[in-house]
Amino acid sequence: MENNEIVSVLTCDCNPGFNWKNKNTYNAHKKSLRHKSYEINKEEREYKININKIQIEYNKLKLENMQLRELYLNSAKENMNLKKKLNLIN
């Protein structure tokens, strides 16, 4: 005879390898200081990662902006030189 029971395993990343016996003890753990501290630290790590990603993107855009400004200024100088040459010819 086979036993086809579905068993839920209650685990939490703040205490790896530990399984809570039932939903009540698991829910009590979720309210514990240890778990709340774990969640706060996890959020802080995620925020720091996001801040770093945003900072990297900002720096890329800043560099691209500088390159485009330089390109624009060089193009404007080139146009002025061409106009001067044209005026000399005419």
Biopython code that builds the backbone (N, CA, C, O; Angstrom):
import numpy as np
from Bio.PDB.StructureBuilder import StructureBuilder

atoms = [
    (1, "MET", "N", (0.830, -1.165, 0.000)),
    (1, "MET", "CA", (0.000, 0.000, 0.000)),
    (1, "MET", "C", (0.890, 1.249, 0.000)),
    (1, "MET", "O", (1.834, 1.341, 0.784)),
    (2, "GLU", "N", (0.581, 2.214, -0.888)),
    (2, "GLU", "CA", (1.350, 3.454, -0.998)),
    (2, "GLU", "C", (0.737, 4.545, -0.155)),
    (2, "GLU", "O", (-0.475, 4.589, 0.058)),
    (3, "ASN", "N", (1.598, 5.425, 0.320)),
    (3, "ASN", "CA", (1.140, 6.576, 1.085)),
    (3, "ASN", "C", (1.408, 7.815, 0.237)),
    (3, "ASN", "O", (2.556, 8.241, 0.113)),
    (4, "ASN", "N", (0.364, 8.398, -0.345)),
    (4, "ASN", "CA", (0.492, 9.565, -1.225)),
    (4, "ASN", "C", (0.101, 10.844, -0.501)),
    (4, "ASN", "O", (-0.710, 11.624, -1.001)),
    (5, "GLU", "N", (0.667, 11.055, 0.658)),
    (5, "GLU", "CA", (0.365, 12.239, 1.446)),
    (5, "GLU", "C", (1.214, 13.420, 1.003)),
    (5, "GLU", "O", (2.392, 13.259, 0.685)),
    (6, "ILE", "N", (0.627, 14.583, 0.984)),
    (6, "ILE", "CA", (1.378, 15.807, 0.714)),
    (6, "ILE", "C", (1.759, 16.401, 2.071)),
    (6, "ILE", "O", (0.915, 16.637, 2.935)),
    (7, "VAL", "N", (3.052, 16.631, 2.219)),
    (7, "VAL", "CA", (3.553, 17.179, 3.477)),
    (7, "VAL", "C", (4.163, 18.534, 3.193)),
    (7, "VAL", "O", (4.988, 18.677, 2.291)),
    (8, "SER", "N", (3.756, 19.530, 3.963)),
    (8, "SER", "CA", (4.371, 20.847, 3.783)),
    (8, "SER", "C", (5.544, 20.949, 4.748)),
    (8, "SER", "O", (5.457, 20.557, 5.912)),
    (9, "VAL", "N", (6.636, 21.483, 4.234)),
    (9, "VAL", "CA", (7.839, 21.671, 5.042)),
    (9, "VAL", "C", (7.987, 23.163, 5.275)),
    (9, "VAL", "O", (8.093, 23.943, 4.328)),
    (10, "LEU", "N", (7.995, 23.546, 6.514)),
    (10, "LEU", "CA", (8.065, 24.959, 6.870)),
    (10, "LEU", "C", (9.514, 25.326, 7.187)),
    (10, "LEU", "O", (10.066, 24.909, 8.205)),
    (11, "THR", "N", (10.114, 26.109, 6.303)),
    (11, "THR", "CA", (11.506, 26.524, 6.468)),
    (11, "THR", "C", (11.611, 28.041, 6.332)),
    (11, "THR", "O", (10.695, 28.710, 5.854)),
    (12, "CYS", "N", (12.744, 28.553, 6.763)),
    (12, "CYS", "CA", (12.997, 29.997, 6.643)),
    (12, "CYS", "C", (14.479, 30.190, 6.366)),
    (12, "CYS", "O", (15.323, 29.508, 6.947)),
    (13, "ASP", "N", (14.785, 31.112, 5.487)),
    (13, "ASP", "CA", (16.175, 31.378, 5.116)),
    (13, "ASP", "C", (17.011, 31.927, 6.270)),
    (13, "ASP", "O", (18.239, 31.850, 6.232)),
    (14, "CYS", "N", (16.365, 32.477, 7.287)),
    (14, "CYS", "CA", (17.137, 33.030, 8.394)),
    (14, "CYS", "C", (17.647, 31.927, 9.324)),
    (14, "CYS", "O", (18.485, 32.181, 10.190)),
    (15, "ASN", "N", (17.151, 30.725, 9.148)),
    (15, "ASN", "CA", (17.600, 29.593, 9.946)),
    (15, "ASN", "C", (17.700, 28.371, 9.030)),
    (15, "ASN", "O", (16.888, 27.451, 9.131)),
    (16, "PRO", "N", (18.696, 28.359, 8.136)),
    (16, "PRO", "CA", (18.790, 27.304, 7.128)),
    (16, "PRO", "C", (18.899, 25.902, 7.748)),
    (16, "PRO", "O", (19.572, 25.690, 8.756)),
    (17, "GLY", "N", (18.215, 24.971, 7.105)),
    (17, "GLY", "CA", (18.276, 23.583, 7.548)),
    (17, "GLY", "C", (17.310, 23.237, 8.672)),
    (17, "GLY", "O", (17.205, 22.074, 9.060)),
    (18, "PHE", "N", (16.611, 24.223, 9.194)),
    (18, "PHE", "CA", (15.669, 23.972, 10.281)),
    (18, "PHE", "C", (14.260, 23.934, 9.711)),
    (18, "PHE", "O", (13.892, 24.770, 8.886)),
    (19, "ASN", "N", (13.473, 22.957, 10.155)),
    (19, "ASN", "CA", (12.070, 22.840, 9.743)),
    (19, "ASN", "C", (11.174, 23.026, 10.964)),
    (19, "ASN", "O", (11.371, 22.377, 11.992)),
    (20, "TRP", "N", (10.205, 23.903, 10.847)),
    (20, "TRP", "CA", (9.269, 24.104, 11.940)),
    (20, "TRP", "C", (8.241, 22.976, 11.927)),
    (20, "TRP", "O", (7.878, 22.452, 10.874)),
    (21, "LYS", "N", (7.784, 22.618, 13.123)),
    (21, "LYS", "CA", (6.902, 21.456, 13.267)),
    (21, "LYS", "C", (5.495, 21.709, 12.754)),
    (21, "LYS", "O", (4.856, 20.812, 12.205)),
    (22, "ASN", "N", (5.020, 22.922, 12.933)),
    (22, "ASN", "CA", (3.654, 23.225, 12.480)),
    (22, "ASN", "C", (3.539, 24.705, 12.143)),
    (22, "ASN", "O", (4.456, 25.494, 12.374)),
    (23, "LYS", "N", (2.401, 25.049, 11.600)),
    (23, "LYS", "CA", (2.146, 26.416, 11.143)),
    (23, "LYS", "C", (2.228, 27.422, 12.295)),
    (23, "LYS", "O", (2.697, 28.544, 12.105)),
    (24, "ASN", "N", (1.775, 27.026, 13.485)),
    (24, "ASN", "CA", (1.792, 27.940, 14.632)),
    (24, "ASN", "C", (3.210, 28.319, 15.041)),
    (24, "ASN", "O", (3.494, 29.493, 15.281)),
    (25, "THR", "N", (4.107, 27.327, 15.123)),
    (25, "THR", "CA", (5.484, 27.634, 15.514)),
    (25, "THR", "C", (6.178, 28.439, 14.409)),
    (25, "THR", "O", (7.010, 29.304, 14.683)),
    (26, "TYR", "N", (5.824, 28.141, 13.172)),
    (26, "TYR", "CA", (6.396, 28.886, 12.037)),
    (26, "TYR", "C", (5.938, 30.345, 12.082)),
    (26, "TYR", "O", (6.745, 31.259, 11.912)),
    (27, "ASN", "N", (4.655, 30.553, 12.309)),
    (27, "ASN", "CA", (4.123, 31.923, 12.383)),
    (27, "ASN", "C", (4.724, 32.684, 13.564)),
    (27, "ASN", "O", (4.995, 33.881, 13.464)),
    (28, "ALA", "N", (4.930, 31.991, 14.674)),
    (28, "ALA", "CA", (5.567, 32.630, 15.839)),
    (28, "ALA", "C", (6.997, 33.032, 15.485)),
    (28, "ALA", "O", (7.462, 34.105, 15.870)),
    (29, "HIS", "N", (7.685, 32.167, 14.755)),
    (29, "HIS", "CA", (9.050, 32.496, 14.320)),
    (29, "HIS", "C", (9.050, 33.748, 13.454)),
    (29, "HIS", "O", (9.914, 34.610, 13.612)),
    (30, "LYS", "N", (8.088, 33.854, 12.541)),
    (30, "LYS", "CA", (8.014, 35.016, 11.638)),
    (30, "LYS", "C", (7.890, 36.325, 12.412)),
    (30, "LYS", "O", (8.299, 37.380, 11.927)),
    (31, "LYS", "N", (7.328, 36.253, 13.610)),
    (31, "LYS", "CA", (7.162, 37.450, 14.439)),
    (31, "LYS", "C", (8.367, 37.692, 15.349)),
    (31, "LYS", "O", (8.441, 38.721, 16.022)),
    (32, "SER", "N", (9.305, 36.754, 15.371)),
    (32, "SER", "CA", (10.438, 36.846, 16.297)),
    (32, "SER", "C", (11.417, 37.946, 15.899)),
    (32, "SER", "O", (11.457, 38.373, 14.745)),
    (33, "LEU", "N", (12.198, 38.392, 16.865)),
    (33, "LEU", "CA", (13.208, 39.416, 16.638)),
    (33, "LEU", "C", (14.273, 38.912, 15.663)),
    (33, "LEU", "O", (14.753, 39.660, 14.811)),
    (34, "ARG", "N", (14.633, 37.638, 15.799)),
    (34, "ARG", "CA", (15.642, 37.052, 14.908)),
    (34, "ARG", "C", (15.195, 37.161, 13.446)),
    (34, "ARG", "O", (15.969, 37.579, 12.586)),
    (35, "HIS", "N", (13.952, 36.784, 13.174)),
    (35, "HIS", "CA", (13.462, 36.814, 11.797)),
    (35, "HIS", "C", (13.327, 38.249, 11.288)),
    (35, "HIS", "O", (13.697, 38.552, 10.153)),
    (36, "LYS", "N", (12.797, 39.120, 12.130)),
    (36, "LYS", "CA", (12.637, 40.521, 11.714)),
    (36, "LYS", "C", (13.997, 41.146, 11.414)),
    (36, "LYS", "O", (14.138, 41.896, 10.448)),
    (37, "SER", "N", (14.986, 40.841, 12.232)),
    (37, "SER", "CA", (16.337, 41.342, 12.009)),
    (37, "SER", "C", (16.884, 40.814, 10.689)),
    (37, "SER", "O", (17.507, 41.553, 9.927)),
    (38, "TYR", "N", (16.649, 39.538, 10.424)),
    (38, "TYR", "CA", (17.082, 38.928, 9.160)),
    (38, "TYR", "C", (16.440, 39.644, 7.968)),
    (38, "TYR", "O", (17.116, 39.957, 6.988)),
    (39, "GLU", "N", (15.133, 39.901, 8.059)),
    (39, "GLU", "CA", (14.435, 40.568, 6.950)),
    (39, "GLU", "C", (14.955, 41.983, 6.732)),
    (39, "GLU", "O", (15.110, 42.415, 5.590)),
    (40, "ILE", "N", (15.224, 42.707, 7.812)),
    (40, "ILE", "CA", (15.756, 44.073, 7.693)),
    (40, "ILE", "C", (17.123, 44.037, 7.018)),
    (40, "ILE", "O", (17.394, 44.832, 6.118)),
    (41, "ASN", "N", (17.984, 43.114, 7.449)),
    (41, "ASN", "CA", (19.316, 42.998, 6.842)),
    (41, "ASN", "C", (19.225, 42.615, 5.370)),
    (41, "ASN", "O", (19.990, 43.113, 4.544)),
    (42, "LYS", "N", (18.293, 41.736, 5.049)),
    (42, "LYS", "CA", (18.098, 41.317, 3.654)),
    (42, "LYS", "C", (17.653, 42.510, 2.799)),
    (42, "LYS", "O", (18.155, 42.713, 1.694)),
    (43, "GLU", "N", (16.714, 43.288, 3.319)),
    (43, "GLU", "CA", (16.251, 44.482, 2.599)),
    (43, "GLU", "C", (17.383, 45.479, 2.406)),
    (43, "GLU", "O", (17.522, 46.061, 1.330)),
    (44, "GLU", "N", (18.194, 45.681, 3.442)),
    (44, "GLU", "CA", (19.321, 46.611, 3.342)),
    (44, "GLU", "C", (20.304, 46.168, 2.269)),
    (44, "GLU", "O", (20.797, 46.992, 1.499)),
    (45, "ARG", "N", (20.593, 44.860, 2.212)),
    (45, "ARG", "CA", (21.488, 44.344, 1.174)),
    (45, "ARG", "C", (20.903, 44.602, -0.218)),
    (45, "ARG", "O", (21.614, 45.017, -1.134)),
    (46, "GLU", "N", (19.597, 44.350, -0.362)),
    (46, "GLU", "CA", (18.941, 44.580, -1.652)),
    (46, "GLU", "C", (18.980, 46.057, -2.030)),
    (46, "GLU", "O", (19.212, 46.394, -3.191)),
    (47, "TYR", "N", (18.754, 46.944, -1.054)),
    (47, "TYR", "CA", (18.814, 48.388, -1.316)),
    (47, "TYR", "C", (20.219, 48.795, -1.761)),
    (47, "TYR", "O", (20.378, 49.571, -2.703)),
    (48, "LYS", "N", (21.234, 48.265, -1.075)),
    (48, "LYS", "CA", (22.615, 48.596, -1.437)),
    (48, "LYS", "C", (22.940, 48.127, -2.851)),
    (48, "LYS", "O", (23.607, 48.831, -3.609)),
    (49, "ILE", "N", (22.465, 46.939, -3.199)),
    (49, "ILE", "CA", (22.681, 46.424, -4.556)),
    (49, "ILE", "C", (22.001, 47.337, -5.565)),
    (49, "ILE", "O", (22.592, 47.685, -6.588)),
    (50, "ASN", "N", (20.758, 47.726, -5.282)),
    (50, "ASN", "CA", (20.032, 48.620, -6.191)),
    (50, "ASN", "C", (20.692, 49.987, -6.298)),
    (50, "ASN", "O", (20.762, 50.567, -7.382)),
    (51, "ILE", "N", (21.173, 50.498, -5.177)),
    (51, "ILE", "CA", (21.865, 51.793, -5.194)),
    (51, "ILE", "C", (23.110, 51.702, -6.064)),
    (51, "ILE", "O", (23.391, 52.604, -6.852)),
    (52, "ASN", "N", (23.857, 50.606, -5.918)),
    (52, "ASN", "CA", (25.065, 50.432, -6.736)),
    (52, "ASN", "C", (24.716, 50.335, -8.217)),
    (52, "ASN", "O", (25.414, 50.912, -9.050)),
    (53, "LYS", "N", (23.655, 49.618, -8.556)),
    (53, "LYS", "CA", (23.235, 49.505, -9.956)),
    (53, "LYS", "C", (22.848, 50.871, -10.516)),
    (53, "LYS", "O", (23.203, 51.215, -11.643)),
    (54, "ILE", "N", (22.119, 51.642, -9.717)),
    (54, "ILE", "CA", (21.708, 52.986, -10.146)),
    (54, "ILE", "C", (22.929, 53.885, -10.306)),
    (54, "ILE", "O", (23.011, 54.662, -11.258)),
    (55, "GLN", "N", (23.886, 53.780, -9.368)),
    (55, "GLN", "CA", (25.105, 54.586, -9.438)),
    (55, "GLN", "C", (25.893, 54.250, -10.702)),
    (55, "GLN", "O", (26.396, 55.149, -11.376)),
    (56, "ILE", "N", (26.001, 52.973, -11.024)),
    (56, "ILE", "CA", (26.707, 52.555, -12.236)),
    (56, "ILE", "C", (26.001, 53.105, -13.471)),
    (56, "ILE", "O", (26.655, 53.618, -14.379)),
    (57, "GLU", "N", (24.683, 53.005, -13.513)),
    (57, "GLU", "CA", (23.927, 53.530, -14.654)),
    (57, "GLU", "C", (24.089, 55.045, -14.759)),
    (57, "GLU", "O", (24.240, 55.580, -15.857)),
    (58, "TYR", "N", (24.058, 55.736, -13.617)),
    (58, "TYR", "CA", (24.251, 57.185, -13.587)),
    (58, "TYR", "C", (25.615, 57.556, -14.167)),
    (58, "TYR", "O", (25.727, 58.476, -14.977)),
    (59, "ASN", "N", (26.650, 56.829, -13.743)),
    (59, "ASN", "CA", (28.000, 57.111, -14.235)),
    (59, "ASN", "C", (28.111, 56.859, -15.732)),
    (59, "ASN", "O", (28.781, 57.611, -16.441)),
    (60, "LYS", "N", (27.462, 55.809, -16.217)),
    (60, "LYS", "CA", (27.463, 55.534, -17.659)),
    (60, "LYS", "C", (26.796, 56.676, -18.423)),
    (60, "LYS", "O", (27.306, 57.132, -19.447)),
    (61, "LEU", "N", (25.652, 57.132, -17.916)),
    (61, "LEU", "CA", (24.927, 58.221, -18.578)),
    (61, "LEU", "C", (25.715, 59.528, -18.520)),
    (61, "LEU", "O", (25.719, 60.303, -19.476)),
    (62, "LYS", "N", (26.374, 59.761, -17.401)),
    (62, "LYS", "CA", (27.192, 60.964, -17.253)),
    (62, "LYS", "C", (28.335, 60.955, -18.276)),
    (62, "LYS", "O", (28.614, 61.974, -18.907)),
    (63, "LEU", "N", (28.991, 59.807, -18.434)),
    (63, "LEU", "CA", (30.070, 59.672, -19.406)),
    (63, "LEU", "C", (29.543, 59.856, -20.825)),
    (63, "LEU", "O", (30.147, 60.555, -21.639)),
    (64, "GLU", "N", (28.410, 59.221, -21.110)),
    (64, "GLU", "CA", (27.814, 59.361, -22.442)),
    (64, "GLU", "C", (27.448, 60.820, -22.719)),
    (64, "GLU", "O", (27.637, 61.310, -23.832)),
    (65, "ASN", "N", (26.932, 61.502, -21.719)),
    (65, "ASN", "CA", (26.572, 62.913, -21.863)),
    (65, "ASN", "C", (27.815, 63.747, -22.178)),
    (65, "ASN", "O", (27.780, 64.620, -23.045)),
    (66, "MET", "N", (28.912, 63.473, -21.469)),
    (66, "MET", "CA", (30.156, 64.213, -21.720)),
    (66, "MET", "C", (30.660, 63.959, -23.140)),
    (66, "MET", "O", (31.125, 64.877, -23.815)),
    (67, "GLN", "N", (30.564, 62.713, -23.585)),
    (67, "GLN", "CA", (31.022, 62.376, -24.928)),
    (67, "GLN", "C", (30.157, 63.061, -25.984)),
    (67, "GLN", "O", (30.665, 63.555, -26.991)),
    (68, "LEU", "N", (28.851, 63.086, -25.746)),
    (68, "LEU", "CA", (27.951, 63.748, -26.698)),
    (68, "LEU", "C", (28.181, 65.254, -26.727)),
    (68, "LEU", "O", (28.127, 65.864, -27.795)),
    (69, "ARG", "N", (28.437, 65.859, -25.573)),
    (69, "ARG", "CA", (28.738, 67.295, -25.527)),
    (69, "ARG", "C", (30.002, 67.606, -26.314)),
    (69, "ARG", "O", (30.060, 68.567, -27.081)),
    (70, "GLU", "N", (31.020, 66.762, -26.102)),
    (70, "GLU", "CA", (32.281, 66.959, -26.812)),
    (70, "GLU", "C", (32.083, 66.815, -28.320)),
    (70, "GLU", "O", (32.619, 67.594, -29.108)),
    (71, "LEU", "N", (31.314, 65.817, -28.699)),
    (71, "LEU", "CA", (31.015, 65.606, -30.114)),
    (71, "LEU", "C", (30.267, 66.816, -30.689)),
    (71, "LEU", "O", (30.565, 67.276, -31.792)),
    (72, "TYR", "N", (29.304, 67.317, -29.935)),
    (72, "TYR", "CA", (28.531, 68.474, -30.368)),
    (72, "TYR", "C", (29.431, 69.699, -30.510)),
    (72, "TYR", "O", (29.353, 70.410, -31.512)),
    (73, "LEU", "N", (30.278, 69.949, -29.527)),
    (73, "LEU", "CA", (31.167, 71.116, -29.576)),
    (73, "LEU", "C", (32.151, 71.012, -30.731)),
    (73, "LEU", "O", (32.411, 71.995, -31.424)),
    (74, "ASN", "N", (32.700, 69.811, -30.937)),
    (74, "ASN", "CA", (33.612, 69.623, -32.068)),
    (74, "ASN", "C", (32.897, 69.823, -33.390)),
    (74, "ASN", "O", (33.455, 70.385, -34.332)),
    (75, "SER", "N", (31.666, 69.361, -33.453)),
    (75, "SER", "CA", (30.865, 69.527, -34.667)),
    (75, "SER", "C", (30.568, 71.004, -34.919)),
    (75, "SER", "O", (30.629, 71.466, -36.059)),
    (76, "ALA", "N", (30.247, 71.744, -33.858)),
    (76, "ALA", "CA", (29.968, 73.179, -33.987)),
    (76, "ALA", "C", (31.218, 73.928, -34.449)),
    (76, "ALA", "O", (31.126, 74.827, -35.285)),
    (77, "LYS", "N", (32.380, 73.567, -33.911)),
    (77, "LYS", "CA", (33.633, 74.206, -34.327)),
    (77, "LYS", "C", (33.913, 73.916, -35.803)),
    (77, "LYS", "O", (34.336, 74.787, -36.563)),
    (78, "GLU", "N", (33.661, 72.660, -36.178)),
    (78, "GLU", "CA", (33.865, 72.280, -37.575)),
    (78, "GLU", "C", (32.959, 73.084, -38.493)),
    (78, "GLU", "O", (33.383, 73.540, -39.555)),
    (79, "ASN", "N", (31.725, 73.253, -38.083)),
    (79, "ASN", "CA", (30.776, 74.038, -38.886)),
    (79, "ASN", "C", (31.232, 75.486, -39.015)),
    (79, "ASN", "O", (31.133, 76.078, -40.090)),
    (80, "MET", "N", (31.735, 76.060, -37.913)),
    (80, "MET", "CA", (32.223, 77.443, -37.963)),
    (80, "MET", "C", (33.403, 77.552, -38.923)),
    (80, "MET", "O", (33.488, 78.508, -39.694)),
    (81, "ASN", "N", (34.306, 76.586, -38.880)),
    (81, "ASN", "CA", (35.469, 76.602, -39.779)),
    (81, "ASN", "C", (35.029, 76.490, -41.240)),
    (81, "ASN", "O", (35.569, 77.165, -42.116)),
    (82, "LEU", "N", (34.050, 75.635, -41.487)),
    (82, "LEU", "CA", (33.542, 75.484, -42.855)),
    (82, "LEU", "C", (32.884, 76.773, -43.347)),
    (82, "LEU", "O", (33.052, 77.157, -44.505)),
    (83, "LYS", "N", (32.139, 77.436, -42.470)),
    (83, "LYS", "CA", (31.491, 78.700, -42.845)),
    (83, "LYS", "C", (32.547, 79.762, -43.164)),
    (83, "LYS", "O", (32.397, 80.523, -44.121)),
    (84, "LYS", "N", (33.610, 79.811, -42.362)),
    (84, "LYS", "CA", (34.681, 80.773, -42.611)),
    (84, "LYS", "C", (35.339, 80.502, -43.970)),
    (84, "LYS", "O", (35.616, 81.426, -44.734)),
    (85, "LYS", "N", (35.581, 79.235, -44.250)),
    (85, "LYS", "CA", (36.174, 78.866, -45.533)),
    (85, "LYS", "C", (35.251, 79.250, -46.678)),
    (85, "LYS", "O", (35.712, 79.749, -47.704)),
    (86, "LEU", "N", (33.972, 79.027, -46.517)),
    (86, "LEU", "CA", (32.990, 79.370, -47.531)),
    (86, "LEU", "C", (32.980, 80.888, -47.757)),
    (86, "LEU", "O", (32.922, 81.349, -48.898)),
    (87, "ASN", "N", (33.036, 81.649, -46.681)),
    (87, "ASN", "CA", (33.055, 83.101, -46.791)),
    (87, "ASN", "C", (34.309, 83.598, -47.523)),
    (87, "ASN", "O", (34.255, 84.567, -48.279)),
    (88, "LEU", "N", (35.421, 82.929, -47.289)),
    (88, "LEU", "CA", (36.655, 83.297, -47.958)),
    (88, "LEU", "C", (36.560, 83.027, -49.456)),
    (88, "LEU", "O", (37.089, 83.787, -50.268)),
    (89, "ILE", "N", (35.898, 81.966, -49.805)),
    (89, "ILE", "CA", (35.766, 81.604, -51.238)),
    (89, "ILE", "C", (34.855, 82.589, -51.952)),
    (89, "ILE", "O", (35.110, 82.983, -53.090)),
    (90, "ASN", "N", (33.786, 82.982, -51.264)),
    (90, "ASN", "CA", (32.817, 83.904, -51.879)),
    (90, "ASN", "C", (33.304, 85.276, -51.842)),
    (90, "ASN", "O", (32.623, 86.186, -52.314)),
]
sb = StructureBuilder()
sb.init_structure("model")
sb.init_model(0)
sb.init_chain("A")
sb.init_seg("    ")
for serial, (resi, resn, name, xyz) in enumerate(atoms, 1):
    if name == "N":
        sb.init_residue(resn, " ", resi, " ")
    sb.init_atom(name, np.array(xyz, "f"), 0.0, 1.0, " ", f" {name:<3s}", serial, name[0])
structure = sb.get_structure()
